[in-house]
Each structure stands twice: as C-alpha cells, then as structure tokens.
C-alpha cells in the first residue's frame, strides 16, 4: 500500500535529483573491476521543496511525508519532474517552516525504495 503524491495537488517550488548506482570495486594491482551490486542497484534521492498558502494542504503534506518514514504500508508513490514512471520513496530530513498562518515552506529529501509488493 502506498500514498500517491500528486504534483498537481502539491506543486513543487524547487527540486534536485541525485541519481547513483550501487557498485562493488576490486583493485588488482592497477587493474580495477567494477560491477553493479545487487538487483536494485539504481539509487536516487530528490531534494524537494513546496511553498503552500493553505494550512490544510500543508498539514496534509506534512502527514504524508512523516508517515512515509514508517515504510511498509505508507510509501510515497511519486513521479519526479521530467520522469515518466512513478516510483516508491520515503521522505527523510523533513523541514516545515511557517512565515504566517497562510504561508508554509516544506522541504524533504526523497529516497527511492524497492518495496516487496
């Protein structure tokens, strides 16, 4: 089970993607062998930020992000900007700032996960 996070309902203010591949490296006296590590070796994180002017939407988004950290039944199913496929994520480093009762800045780091579905 997961929660779909819509870019329409919660439009992003800013984002940055950091793709990486998990590899193993072995050095043989100057020769190096590099192979991918595991079946889910493509990792990625996104730094995302929203600016919301509705306290209800801000609370709803914050709840989705906080629940995702629990994993298993509350992953975030999200399609990153420029991506064509939705993937599963958990939110880390969640930060919510309010400037007044109707202006909120929420940021998080999304970490891609591979749930057993």
Backbone bond lengths (Angstrom), bond angles and torsions (degrees), N, CA, C in turn:
res aa  C-N    CA-C-N  psi(-1)  N-CA   C-N-CA  omega(-1)  CA-C   N-CA-C  phi
1 X - - - 1.451 - - 1.525 108.79 -
2 X 1.309 115.31 145.98 1.455 119.37 -179.72 1.518 109.77 -151.21
3 X 1.310 115.16 171.22 1.458 122.38 176.67 1.519 107.71 -112.89
4 X 1.322 117.58 125.69 1.463 120.54 176.60 1.519 108.83 -80.79
5 X 1.301 115.70 129.07 1.460 121.07 179.33 1.518 107.49 -106.97
6 X 1.313 115.99 110.78 1.455 121.93 -174.59 1.524 111.80 -87.24
7 X 1.332 116.33 131.45 1.462 120.71 175.62 1.524 111.24 -71.95
8 X 1.331 117.41 -14.87 1.461 121.28 176.92 1.527 109.95 -81.25
9 X 1.338 116.35 -45.84 1.466 120.71 179.24 1.523 110.96 -67.88
10 X 1.327 116.16 -40.78 1.465 122.10 -179.82 1.531 108.49 -122.21
11 X 1.339 117.77 80.91 1.470 119.48 -177.53 1.537 111.27 -65.86
12 X 1.325 115.18 133.61 1.462 120.77 -179.81 1.521 111.36 -71.81
13 X 1.314 114.94 142.98 1.469 120.69 173.17 1.525 109.36 -91.32
14 X 1.342 115.79 -43.32 1.464 120.00 177.71 1.530 109.08 -152.02
15 X 1.330 115.26 158.99 1.461 120.19 -179.32 1.518 109.27 -158.26
16 X 1.332 115.26 156.00 1.468 122.13 174.73 1.520 107.33 -150.96
17 X 1.319 116.03 130.59 1.467 121.87 -178.87 1.520 110.02 -104.08
18 X 1.345 115.95 136.99 1.458 121.85 174.68 1.523 108.88 -123.17
19 X 1.345 117.19 92.89 1.469 119.02 176.78 1.530 110.49 -80.86
20 X 1.318 116.56 150.48 1.458 120.65 175.96 1.519 109.01 -155.13
21 X 1.308 115.87 160.25 1.459 121.58 178.22 1.523 108.28 -120.93
22 X 1.324 116.49 130.53 1.455 121.73 178.43 1.528 107.87 -80.00
23 X 1.322 116.62 120.86 1.467 120.93 -177.05 1.531 110.84 -132.03
24 X 1.335 114.39 162.23 1.468 122.25 170.37 1.520 106.73 -112.88
25 X 1.318 116.05 137.55 1.461 120.95 178.99 1.524 109.19 -121.36
26 X 1.334 115.50 136.63 1.461 121.70 175.74 1.522 107.41 -129.92
27 X 1.335 116.09 129.90 1.465 121.67 -178.76 1.524 108.92 -106.61
28 X 1.348 116.25 122.85 1.466 122.21 179.72 1.521 108.92 -113.60
29 X 1.297 118.62 84.36 1.462 122.82 176.61 1.536 112.79 45.17
30 X 1.301 115.80 53.52 1.457 119.93 178.14 1.522 114.40 103.02
31 X 1.306 116.67 -22.34 1.465 120.23 175.81 1.525 107.65 -96.17
32 X 1.290 115.77 138.84 1.463 119.07 -178.97 1.520 109.43 -122.46
33 X 1.322 114.92 134.27 1.458 120.81 175.40 1.522 107.87 -114.21
34 X 1.319 116.02 130.79 1.466 121.65 179.49 1.523 108.15 -125.81
35 X 1.336 116.81 127.05 1.464 121.76 177.42 1.530 108.74 -133.39
36 X 1.326 114.85 150.88 1.466 118.00 176.89 1.517 109.14 -66.78
37 X 1.332 116.16 150.10 1.457 122.55 -174.00 1.525 110.03 -112.07
38 X 1.325 116.41 108.50 1.455 121.09 175.72 1.518 113.14 91.00
39 X 1.337 115.67 179.14 1.459 119.73 -179.14 1.527 112.08 -88.24
40 X 1.305 117.75 -24.59 1.468 122.14 178.48 1.525 108.83 -112.12
41 X 1.298 115.85 66.75 1.457 121.18 -173.19 1.526 113.82 -87.07
42 X 1.333 118.26 -15.86 1.466 119.92 177.54 1.525 108.96 -82.30
43 X 1.306 115.35 112.67 1.460 121.28 179.68 1.511 108.27 -111.81
44 X 1.318 115.56 153.79 1.457 118.85 174.88 1.514 109.68 -157.20
45 X 1.305 114.50 149.20 1.456 121.12 172.14 1.523 107.92 -130.00
46 X 1.301 114.95 152.13 1.464 122.45 176.77 1.519 107.89 -127.00
47 X 1.313 117.56 132.82 1.459 122.09 167.44 1.521 105.75 -96.02
48 X 1.321 116.65 117.58 1.460 121.53 -174.85 1.523 110.25 -124.39
49 X 1.331 114.96 152.14 1.464 119.85 -179.79 1.525 109.44 -145.85
50 X 1.310 114.74 136.57 1.457 121.58 176.73 1.522 108.79 -120.31
51 X 1.315 116.43 147.64 1.461 122.52 169.56 1.525 105.84 -120.85
52 X 1.320 115.02 116.16 1.461 120.86 -174.99 1.523 110.06 -118.04
53 X 1.316 115.56 142.77 1.467 120.25 179.92 1.520 111.04 -114.37
54 X 1.314 115.66 27.59 1.459 121.84 -179.82 1.525 107.65 -139.21
55 X 1.321 117.08 120.10 1.464 120.18 -176.36 1.525 111.78 -65.30
56 X 1.330 118.41 -32.93 1.464 121.33 178.75 1.525 110.32 -66.22
57 X 1.337 117.58 -45.05 1.464 121.19 177.99 1.530 110.63 -64.07
58 X 1.332 117.23 -39.89 1.464 121.05 179.69 1.528 110.78 -63.38
59 X 1.319 117.07 -42.90 1.462 121.03 178.94 1.527 110.93 -66.75
60 X 1.320 117.19 -40.38 1.463 121.74 178.38 1.522 110.96 -62.55
61 X 1.328 117.18 -46.89 1.467 121.33 178.85 1.524 110.70 -62.90
62 X 1.311 116.68 -44.56 1.466 120.50 179.49 1.532 110.52 -59.28
63 X 1.319 117.75 -40.94 1.465 122.07 179.38 1.525 110.90 -64.13
64 X 1.333 117.11 -44.09 1.467 121.12 177.73 1.531 110.24 -59.19
65 X 1.324 116.69 -46.10 1.463 120.79 -177.94 1.525 111.31 -65.32
66 X 1.325 117.33 -45.54 1.463 120.72 -179.00 1.528 111.57 -65.54
67 X 1.331 117.42 -38.80 1.466 120.21 179.05 1.519 112.35 -67.22
68 X 1.328 117.71 -30.80 1.464 120.27 -177.37 1.524 112.45 -64.16
69 X 1.312 117.04 -26.51 1.468 120.83 -179.14 1.527 110.21 -63.72
70 X 1.337 116.73 -25.48 1.463 120.81 179.84 1.520 111.65 -71.58
71 X 1.342 116.82 -19.21 1.460 121.06 177.46 1.518 113.50 69.23
72 X 1.294 116.34 -155.59 1.457 127.81 179.86 1.522 114.92 43.24
73 X 1.329 119.48 -77.61 1.463 120.37 -173.57 1.524 112.62 -100.80
74 X 1.311 118.30 2.36 1.460 119.69 -173.94 1.525 113.62 -132.20
75 X 1.318 116.72 31.60 1.463 119.04 176.74 1.522 109.88 -62.90
76 X 1.321 116.25 156.19 1.456 121.95 175.12 1.523 107.64 -95.80
77 X 1.324 116.39 124.18 1.466 121.75 174.09 1.517 105.80 -98.31
78 X 1.350 116.45 113.42 1.459 120.84 -169.02 1.521 110.20 -143.09
79 X 1.321 115.39 143.34 1.459 121.62 174.98 1.521 107.47 -107.07
80 X 1.308 116.88 114.49 1.459 121.27 -179.74 1.523 111.23 -67.98
81 X 1.327 117.11 156.47 1.461 121.00 178.10 1.529 111.23 -56.84
82 X 1.325 116.81 130.22 1.452 121.62 -179.33 1.520 114.15 81.79
83 X 1.319 117.13 -3.74 1.458 122.18 179.52 1.528 108.80 -92.11
84 X 1.325 116.90 154.44 1.458 120.08 179.90 1.526 112.62 -106.24
85 X 1.315 117.46 -13.17 1.457 121.45 -175.50 1.525 110.82 -124.72
86 X 1.315 116.26 137.29 1.467 120.84 174.58 1.527 109.27 -74.94
87 X 1.320 116.44 141.11 1.464 122.13 178.83 1.524 108.28 -130.64
88 X 1.327 115.91 165.17 1.460 121.41 179.87 1.522 110.24 -91.37
89 X 1.348 114.69 140.12 1.463 121.26 -179.46 1.523 110.07 -141.55
90 X 1.324 115.05 159.79 1.460 121.88 163.43 1.517 106.33 -120.12
91 X 1.314 116.35 152.84 1.463 121.37 -179.45 1.530 109.41 -96.79
92 X 1.307 115.01 135.08 1.460 121.60 176.34 1.525 107.70 -127.03
93 X 1.292 117.54 162.05 1.470 122.88 175.86 1.533 111.30 51.88
94 X 1.309 116.46 54.22 1.461 121.71 -178.75 1.528 109.25 -78.99
95 X 1.332 115.91 133.08 1.465 121.00 -179.08 1.533 108.17 -136.67
96 X 1.330 116.16 125.72 1.469 120.88 178.49 1.525 108.35 -122.48
97 X 1.321 115.26 126.20 1.464 121.19 178.09 1.519 108.79 -124.84
98 X 1.321 116.06 137.57 1.456 120.38 175.60 1.520 109.86 -117.50
99 X 1.310 116.07 135.34 1.472 119.47 177.37 1.517 110.77 -98.37
100 X 1.312 115.69 -30.40 1.459 122.78 173.22 1.519 105.98 -158.96
101 X 1.325 119.09 175.48 1.469 119.84 -175.33 1.532 115.39 -61.13
102 X 1.318 118.36 -9.09 1.463 118.57 -178.74 1.535 113.03 -126.24
103 X 1.333 117.32 21.87 1.468 120.01 179.22 1.523 108.83 -143.27
104 X 1.331 116.75 117.05 1.462 121.56 -177.87 1.520 110.42 -130.19
105 X 1.312 115.26 139.92 1.465 122.17 173.66 1.524 106.13 -115.92
106 X 1.337 115.84 119.07 1.463 121.30 -179.74 1.524 107.98 -121.11
107 X 1.328 115.69 129.50 1.460 119.95 177.81 1.527 108.99 -130.32
108 X 1.331 114.74 154.93 1.464 120.66 179.63 1.516 108.99 -158.94
109 X 1.303 115.35 162.83 1.454 122.12 170.74 1.514 107.02 -109.43
110 X 1.334 116.23 121.25 1.459 121.40 176.68 1.524 108.28 -91.11
111 X 1.322 116.06 132.25 1.464 122.40 176.68 1.518 108.20 -116.33
112 X 1.324 117.27 125.50 1.463 121.09 -178.65 1.510 110.17 -69.54
113 X 1.337 114.65 137.75 1.464 121.12 177.71 1.521 109.05 -129.77
114 X 1.314 115.66 162.38 1.460 122.08 -179.68 1.530 108.15 -123.02
115 X 1.335 116.83 85.84 1.475 118.99 -176.62 1.520 111.56 -72.71
116 X 1.312 115.03 155.53 1.457 121.65 173.01 1.512 106.82 -82.28
117 X 1.323 116.31 102.55 1.464 120.48 -175.50 1.501 109.95 -103.51
